[in-house]
Amino acid sequence: MRGAAVLQREMNTCGSVGVYGPLQKCFKETGLLRGTGTLNTYSKKTSSVGPSNADFPSGDPGMYQLDITLRRGQNLAARDRGGTSDPYVKFKLGGKEVFRSKTIHKNLNPIWEEKTCILIDNPREPLYIKVFDYDFGLQDDFIGSAFLNLASLELNRQTDVTLSLKDPHYPDHDLGNILLSVLLAPREEQREVTMLMRKSWKRSSKTQSLRLSDLHRKSQLWRGIVSITLIEGRELKAMDANGLSDPYVKFRLGHQKYKSKIMPKTLNPQWREQFDFHLYEERGGIIDITVWDKDAGKKDDFIGRCQVDLSTLSKEQTHKLEMPLEEGEGCLVLLVTLTASAAVTISDLSVNSLEDPKEREEILKRYSPMRMFHNMKDVGFLQVKVIRAEALMAADVTGKSDPFCVVELNNDRLLTHTVYKNLNPEWNKIFTFNIKDIHSVLEVTVYDEDRDRSADFLGKVAIPLLSIQNGEQKAYVLKNKQLTGPTKGVIYLEIDVIFNAVKASIRTLMPKEQKYIEEENRLSKQLLLRNFIRMKRCVMVLINAAYYINSCFDWDSPPRSLAAFLLFLFVVWNFELYMIPLALLLLLAWNYFLIISGKDNRQHDTVVEDMLEDEEEEDDRDDKSLPRSDKITWLWYCTSVILLEDSEKKGFMDKLYAIQEVCVSVQNILDDVASFGERIKNTFNWTVPFLSWLAIVALCVFTVILYFIPLRYIVLVWGINKFTKKLRSPYAIDNNELLDFLSRVPSDVQVVQYHELKQDPSHSPSKRKKNNPG
């Protein structure tokens, strides 16, 4: 029945009632629809691929694992003006997308060779396959679709399947074929868990929330870490008219993606970037690598691709790989290291590592000062108890929600199970993470599960690790997506952080880990205005300081000018280089004593907070008429659609893309400049005490060195280190310790986002129970 419902839902999405006839005709012609509606697989290689639906138990469909290898496409329909397509494939099960392939550019016979594994609770439900043509900046074009009847597959036997693509609007058109290899096998251990779950459902109604999502949790835990260092490219293909390229590299391992920085105008780029992927399969996996040439205002050019098979690499060893590019020229140089899994776990409240004296002692010993130079990447240990939430937003038409939590620390992401039809869910789960950077921010997001579409956002909190009070259960008010204001509901968490301060300090002076699932910045007039005002405030500080100094020269205030003149004579006559860090040290110390003495006269900076609130209100007003877009983006999109209808104005369309890209670049540059000034200010304002203390230690060391060691020796050591660095460590990643330090200091926008909101007393649990006895 669910398969028929999915089929009917897909038919309804095709348009008017008249579409159903051609769609039914299409299914009958291809063998997808026979008799009363049983779905069958159309295959050129096999007329029968296995047992019928009757071979599956009707009472207990159980848990099954479907291994799919997406092989290739044949004679796909052309959707671009050049007579080609940029095809990619989507797999949908139960109306929900379960897999999306990579995009093969400018190819009607693409070769994917991608593997995926899907857990299935009902094999009678068909797998829906859609093929699209990727279009940059526009809605992707539909190429064709097909159904795969899972119930017709023979268990524990790999089957090659050829699916004929059809369009319900044009059932007679030949749109090409998709070739797959599929293997359907029962998961015995999952069947046992399912049976236990069903017995527990009979005992207690509370456990009815344990469904398929609870079983999928096992697949979230990674078995190892793949550390990748992108060193350089050699003799890449020239894609621009000047005989050069602007190359960047995309990496993909399963659902994990990473994009390198762009190296302008070179065929031998030096990236020197390091990042980590999680390894979910014991046998390894395949890292797909593509190289692109950045083109402003039009689609980026494809330079080449290569793949790294992790199953061929030995663990706990760094491998230097020189990968020649297929479908192009040149090669990439990589360093790849496979290491064992970090201590990442999910458990119930009854299994608490820190409550066990032996385990707690072992964890404390691991991060004791005596092991400060052992495994520098392992900075600390984080334990998060996700207990419950209260008074959540109702996302369903029934006035309820199906909430679950996503717990994120940098690129580590774990999920709770879903509690169905409940606005006051109890999860009672413990998550543990290894801390690689003590300045990371723990993000806990609550979603409403929707089977037929993506999950709905209910609320979010962002908690810097350094602000956590160990062992204290706290109620955190949920915020909106931008973390600028409250939304409905609170979540109860108990968090413990154990870390080595020396490792954390050293890690602060190293490059910050980049999140590879962050959304790219889009053009927004509110964001552009906010960044401009922030930068203007930083510039005005310098201008006011210049005015103040100039007023001393003009003797606007004789006593002040006289004091400045005497100070000038004293400092210049006695100046030594060590006085520069000493002056910064005294400024930090002065602000610290003001804070501890209660004489800090700094007012709470509400300018950025007000801007964020205005921005949110403006977005809400725009959302009423322009959902998920601001007016600038919507205007650009409408203009794009109009211009695309006239092929003679294609050049103007390219200019429009270029203008938008320039505006986004200006928006980002304003943000970077403003954030740089705000981070310097927040360092001296003791916004993050750990970082301010670290700055004091560093300034003390610099003062002592400059006082006792002549400058020529310091410059000599610095020059020798710079000249010999590449000789001593040819693949070292270049970094600037000062910029890496400042990247850990929050900007004013981040300070507002990380600020903990106070719970409204009127929404306390006791009052809610009185008002809502049910």
Residue pairs with C-beta under 8 A, 6 or more apart in sequence:
2 94
2 122
2 124
2 125
3 39
3 122
3 124
3 125
3 126
4 37
6 94
6 95
6 125
6 126
6 128
7 37
7 39
7 126
7 147
9 95
9 452
10 95
10 128
11 19
11 20
11 23
11 168
14 20
14 23
14 168
14 169
15 169
19 168
19 169
22 168
22 169
22 170
22 171
23 168
23 171
24 33
25 171
26 32
26 166
26 167
26 168
26 171
27 33
27 147
28 34
29 171
30 42
30 146
30 164
30 166
31 40
31 41
31 42
32 39
32 40
32 41
32 42
32 146
32 147
32 149
33 39
33 40
34 40
38 53
38 149
39 126
39 147
39 149
39 151
39 152
40 149
40 152
41 49
41 147
41 148
41 149
41 152
41 153
41 161
41 163
42 146
42 162
42 163
42 164
43 49
43 160
43 161
43 162
43 163
44 162
44 177
45 160
45 161
45 162
46 159
46 160
46 161
48 152
49 152
49 153
49 154
49 159
49 161
50 152
50 153
50 154
50 155
50 157
50 159
51 152
51 154
51 155
52 151
52 152
53 124
53 151
53 152
55 155
56 123
56 124
56 151
60 191
60 194
60 195
61 121
61 122
61 123
61 124
62 121
62 186
62 187
62 190
62 191
62 194
63 119
63 120
63 121
63 186
63 187
63 190
63 191
63 193
63 194
63 215
64 119
64 120
64 121
64 123
64 150
64 184
64 185
64 186
64 187
65 117
65 118
65 119
65 120
65 184
65 185
65 186
65 187
66 117
66 118
66 119
66 120
66 127
66 150
66 182
66 183
66 184
67 115
67 116
67 117
67 158
67 182
67 183
67 184
67 185
68 91
68 99
68 115
68 116
68 117
68 118
68 180
68 181
68 182
69 113
69 114
69 115
69 180
69 181
69 182
70 89
70 101
70 112
70 113
70 114
70 115
70 116
70 178
70 180
71 111
71 112
71 113
71 179
71 180
71 181
72 109
72 110
72 111
72 112
72 113
72 178
72 179
73 87
73 89
73 108
73 109
73 110
73 112
73 131
73 176
73 177
73 178
73 179
74 109
74 176
74 177
74 178
74 179
75 108
75 109
75 174
75 176
75 177
76 85
76 87
76 108
76 109
76 110
76 131
76 143
76 144
76 165
76 175
76 176
77 85
77 108
77 143
77 144
77 165
77 173
77 175
77 176
78 84
78 85
78 108
79 85
79 133
79 141
79 143
80 86
80 106
80 133
80 135
81 647
82 106
84 106
84 107
84 108
85 106
85 107
85 108
85 133
85 141
85 143
86 103
86 104
86 105
86 106
86 107
86 133
86 134
86 135
87 103
87 104
87 107
87 108
87 110
87 131
87 132
87 133
87 134
87 143
88 100
88 101
88 102
88 103
88 104
88 131
88 132
88 134
89 100
89 101
89 112
89 129
89 130
89 131
89 132
89 178
90 97
90 99
90 100
90 101
90 129
90 130
90 131
90 132
91 97
91 98
91 99
91 100
91 116
91 118
91 127
91 128
91 129
92 98
92 127
92 128
92 129
92 130
93 118
93 120
93 125
93 127
93 128
94 125
94 451
94 452
95 451
95 452
95 453
96 451
96 452
96 453
98 116
98 118
99 116
99 118
101 112
101 114
102 112
102 114
102 252
102 288
102 290
103 134
104 110
104 111
104 112
105 134
105 302
106 302
108 176
114 288
115 286
119 187
119 190
119 212
119 215
119 216
119 219
120 150
120 184
121 212
123 150
123 151
123 153
123 184
124 150
124 151
125 150
126 147
126 148
126 149
126 150
127 147
127 148
127 150
128 145
128 147
129 145
129 146
129 147
129 148
129 163
129 178
130 142
130 144
130 145
131 142
131 143
131 144
131 145
131 165
131 175
131 176
131 178
132 140
132 141
132 142
132 143
133 140
133 141
133 142
133 143
134 140
135 141
136 298
136 299
137 640
137 657
138 640
138 641
138 644
142 167
143 165
143 175
143 176
144 165
144 166
144 167
144 175
144 176
145 165
145 166
145 167
145 168
146 163
146 164
146 165
146 166
146 178
148 161
148 163
148 180
148 182
150 184
153 159
153 182
153 184
154 184
155 184
155 185
155 186
156 183
156 184
156 185
157 183
158 181
158 182
158 183
159 181
159 182
159 183
160 179
160 180
160 181
161 179
161 180
161 181
161 182
162 177
162 178
162 179
162 180
163 177
163 178
163 179
163 180
164 174
164 177
165 175
165 176
165 177
165 178
166 173
166 175
167 173
167 175
190 215
193 215
194 215
197 207
197 210
197 214
200 207
200 210
201 207
201 208
201 210
208 420
209 417
209 418
209 419
209 420
209 422
209 425
210 417
211 417
211 418
211 420
213 404
213 415
213 417
213 418
213 449
214 417
214 418
217 346
217 414
217 415
217 416
217 417
219 280
220 346
220 413
220 414
220 415
221 341
221 344
221 345
221 346
221 414
222 278
222 279
222 280
222 341
222 344
223 279
223 280
223 281
223 282
223 341
224 278
224 279
224 315
224 338
224 339
224 340
224 341
225 276
225 277
225 278
225 279
225 338
225 339
225 340
225 341
225 342
226 253
226 276
226 277
226 278
226 279
226 287
226 310
226 336
226 337
226 338
227 274
227 275
227 276
227 335
227 336
227 337
227 338
227 339
228 251
228 258
228 274
228 275
228 276
228 277
228 287
228 334
228 335
228 336
229 272
229 273
229 274
229 334
229 335
229 336
229 731
229 733
230 249
230 251
230 260
230 271
230 272
230 273
230 274
230 332
230 334
231 270
231 271
231 272
231 332
231 333
231 334
231 335
231 731
232 268
232 269
232 270
232 271
232 272
232 332
232 333
233 247
233 249
233 267
233 268
233 269
233 271
233 291
233 330
233 331
233 332
233 333
234 268
234 330
234 331
234 332
234 333
235 267
235 268
235 329
235 330
235 331
236 245
236 247
236 267
236 268
236 269
236 291
236 303
236 304
236 325
236 328
236 329
236 330
237 245
237 267
237 303
237 304
237 325
237 328
237 329
237 330
238 244
238 245
238 267
239 245
239 293
239 295
239 301
239 303
240 246
240 265
240 293
240 295
242 265
244 265
244 266
244 267
245 265
245 266
245 267
245 293
245 301
245 303
246 262
246 263
246 264
246 265
246 266
246 293
246 294
246 295
247 262
247 263
247 266
247 269
247 291
247 292
247 293
247 294
247 303
248 259
248 260
248 261
248 262
248 263
248 291
248 292
248 294
249 259
249 260
249 271
249 289
249 290
249 291
249 292
249 332
250 257
250 258
250 259
250 260
250 289
250 290
250 291
250 292
251 257
251 258
251 259
251 260
251 275
251 277
251 287
251 288
251 289
252 258
252 287
252 288
252 289
253 277
253 279
253 285
253 286
253 287
253 288
254 280
254 285
256 277
256 278
256 411
256 516
257 516
257 517
258 275
258 277
258 514
258 516
259 516
260 271
260 273
261 271
261 273
262 294
263 269
263 270
263 271
267 330
272 731
272 732
272 733
272 734
273 733
274 511
274 733
275 513
275 514
275 516
276 411
276 513
277 287
278 411
278 412
279 285
279 310
279 338
279 341
283 311
284 309
284 310
284 311
284 312
284 313
284 338
285 310
285 311
286 307
286 308
286 309
286 310
287 307
287 308
287 310
288 305
288 307
289 305
289 306
289 307
289 308
289 323
289 332
290 302
290 304
290 305
291 302
291 303
291 304
291 305
291 325
291 328
291 332
292 300
292 301
292 302
292 303
293 300
293 301
293 302
293 303
294 300
295 301
296 657
296 658
296 661
296 662
297 654
297 655
297 656
297 657
297 658
297 661
298 654
298 657
302 327
302 328
303 325
303 328
303 329
303 330
304 325
304 326
304 327
304 328
304 329
304 330
305 325
305 326
305 327
305 328
306 323
306 324
306 325
306 326
306 331
306 332
308 321
308 323
308 334
308 336
310 336
310 338
313 319
313 336
313 338
314 338
315 338
315 339
315 340
316 337
316 338
316 339
316 340
317 337
317 338
318 335
318 336
318 337
319 335
319 336
319 337
320 333
320 334
320 335
320 731
321 333
321 334
321 335
321 336
322 331
322 332
322 333
323 331
323 332
323 333
323 334
324 330
324 331
325 331
325 332
335 731
342 378
342 433
342 434
343 381
343 432
343 433
343 434
344 412
344 414
344 431
344 432
344 433
344 434
345 430
345 431
345 432
346 414
346 429
346 430
346 431
347 429
347 430
348 428
348 429
348 430
349 385
349 387
349 428
349 429
349 430
351 430
352 383
352 430
353 359
353 360
353 363
353 383
353 430
353 432
354 360
354 363
354 383
354 496
363 381
363 498
364 498
365 371
366 378
366 381
367 379
367 380
367 381
367 498
367 499
367 500
367 503
368 500
369 500
369 501
369 502
371 500
372 500
372 502
372 503
376 503
376 506
376 507
377 436
377 507
378 434
378 435
378 436
378 503
379 435
379 436
379 437
379 438
379 499
379 500
379 503
379 504
379 507
380 434
380 435
380 438
380 465
380 497
380 498
380 499
380 500
380 503
380 504
381 432
381 433
381 434
381 435
381 496
381 497
381 498
381 499
382 409
382 432
382 433
382 434
382 435
382 442
382 465
382 495
382 496
382 497
383 430
383 431
383 432
383 495
383 496
384 407
384 430
384 431
384 432
384 433
384 442
384 444
384 493
384 494
384 495
385 428
385 429
385 430
385 473
385 493
385 494
385 495
386 405
386 407
386 416
386 427
386 428
386 429
386 430
386 431
386 444
386 491
386 493
387 426
387 427
387 428
387 473
387 492
387 493
387 494
388 424
388 425
388 426
388 427
388 428
388 491
388 492
389 403
389 405
389 424
389 425
389 446
389 478
389 489
389 490
389 491
389 492
390 423
390 424
390 475
390 489
390 490
390 492
390 765
390 768
391 423
391 424
391 488
391 489
391 490
391 763
391 768
392 401
392 403
392 423
392 424
392 425
392 446
392 458
392 459
392 478
392 488
392 489
393 401
393 423
393 448
393 458
393 459
393 487
393 488
393 489
394 400
394 401
394 423
395 401
395 402
395 448
395 450
395 456
395 458
396 402
396 421
396 448
398 421
400 421
400 422
400 423
401 421
401 422
401 423
401 448
401 456
401 458
402 418
402 419
402 420
402 421
402 422
402 448
402 449
402 450
403 418
403 419
403 422
403 423
403 425
403 446
403 447
403 448
403 449
403 458
404 415
404 416
404 417
404 418
404 419
404 427
404 446
404 447
404 449
404 455
405 415
405 416
405 427
405 429
405 444
405 445
405 446
405 447
405 491
406 413
406 414
406 415
406 443
406 444
406 445
406 446
406 447
407 413
407 414
407 415
407 416
407 431
407 442
407 443
407 444
408 414
408 442
408 443
408 444
408 445
409 433
409 435
409 440
409 441
409 442
409 443
410 436
410 437
410 440
410 513
410 515
411 513
411 515
411 516
411 517
412 433
413 517
414 431
416 427
416 429
417 427
417 429
418 449
419 425
419 426
419 427
420 449
423 489
435 465
435 497
435 499
436 507
436 513
437 504
437 507
437 508
437 512
437 513
437 744
438 465
438 466
438 497
438 499
438 504
438 507
438 508
438 690
439 464
439 465
439 466
439 508
439 512
439 688
439 691
439 744
440 464
440 465
440 513
441 462
441 463
441 464
441 465
441 754
442 462
442 463
442 464
442 465
442 468
442 495
443 460
443 461
443 462
443 463
444 460
444 461
444 463
444 476
444 491
444 493
445 457
445 459
445 460
446 458
446 459
446 460
446 478
446 489
446 491
447 455
447 456
447 457
447 458
448 455
448 456
448 457
448 458
449 455
450 456
457 481
458 478
458 487
458 488
458 489
459 478
459 479
459 480
459 487
459 488
459 489
459 491
460 478
460 479
460 480
460 481
460 483
461 476
461 477
461 478
461 479
461 491
461 493
462 479
462 483
462 753
462 754
463 476
463 493
463 495
463 754
463 756
464 688
464 746
464 754
465 497
465 499
466 688
466 690
467 754
467 756
468 495
468 496
468 497
470 495
470 496
470 497
470 498
471 494
471 496
472 494
473 492
473 493
473 494
474 492
474 493
474 494
475 490
475 491
475 492
475 759
476 490
476 491
476 492
476 493
476 756
476 757
477 486
477 489
477 490
477 756
477 757
477 758
477 759
477 760
478 486
478 487
478 488
478 489
478 490
478 491
479 485
479 486
479 487
479 753
479 757
480 486
480 487
480 616
482 612
482 615
482 616
482 753
483 752
483 753
483 754
484 609
484 612
484 613
484 615
484 616
484 752
484 753
485 612
485 613
485 616
486 757
490 759
490 763
504 690
505 694
505 697
508 691
508 694
508 740
508 741
508 744
509 737
509 740
509 741
510 735
510 740
511 733
511 735
511 740
512 740
512 743
512 744
521 527
521 664
521 667
521 668
522 633
522 664
523 630
523 632
523 633
523 636
523 660
523 663
523 664
523 667
524 630
524 632
524 633
524 667
525 630
525 631
525 632
526 614
526 615
526 618
526 619
526 630
527 615
527 667
528 663
528 666
528 667
528 670
529 611
530 608
530 611
530 612
530 615
531 667
531 670
531 671
531 674
532 670
533 607
533 611
534 608
534 670
534 671
534 674
534 675
534 678
534 748
534 749
535 670
535 673
535 674
535 677
537 607
537 674
538 673
538 674
538 676
538 677
538 678
541 677
551 557
551 560
551 561
552 560
552 561
552 564
552 565
553 561
554 561
555 561
571 579
576 706
576 707
577 706
577 711
578 702
578 703
578 704
578 706
578 707
580 706
581 699
581 702
581 703
581 706
582 699
582 703
584 695
584 699
585 696
585 699
585 700
585 703
587 684
588 684
588 686
588 692
588 695
588 696
588 699
589 696
591 600
591 684
591 685
591 686
592 686
592 692
594 600
594 601
595 686
602 685
605 748
608 748
608 749
608 751
608 752
609 752
612 749
612 752
618 630
619 630
622 629
622 630
622 631
626 634
629 637
636 656
636 660
639 656
640 653
640 656
643 649
643 652
643 653
643 656
644 653
674 747
675 747
675 749
676 742
678 747
678 748
679 742
679 743
679 745
679 746
679 747
680 742
680 745
682 688
682 745
682 746
682 747
682 748
682 751
683 691
683 692
683 695
683 742
683 745
684 692
686 692
687 745
687 746
687 751
688 744
688 745
688 746
691 741
691 744
691 745
694 741
695 741
705 714
706 714
725 732
726 732
746 754
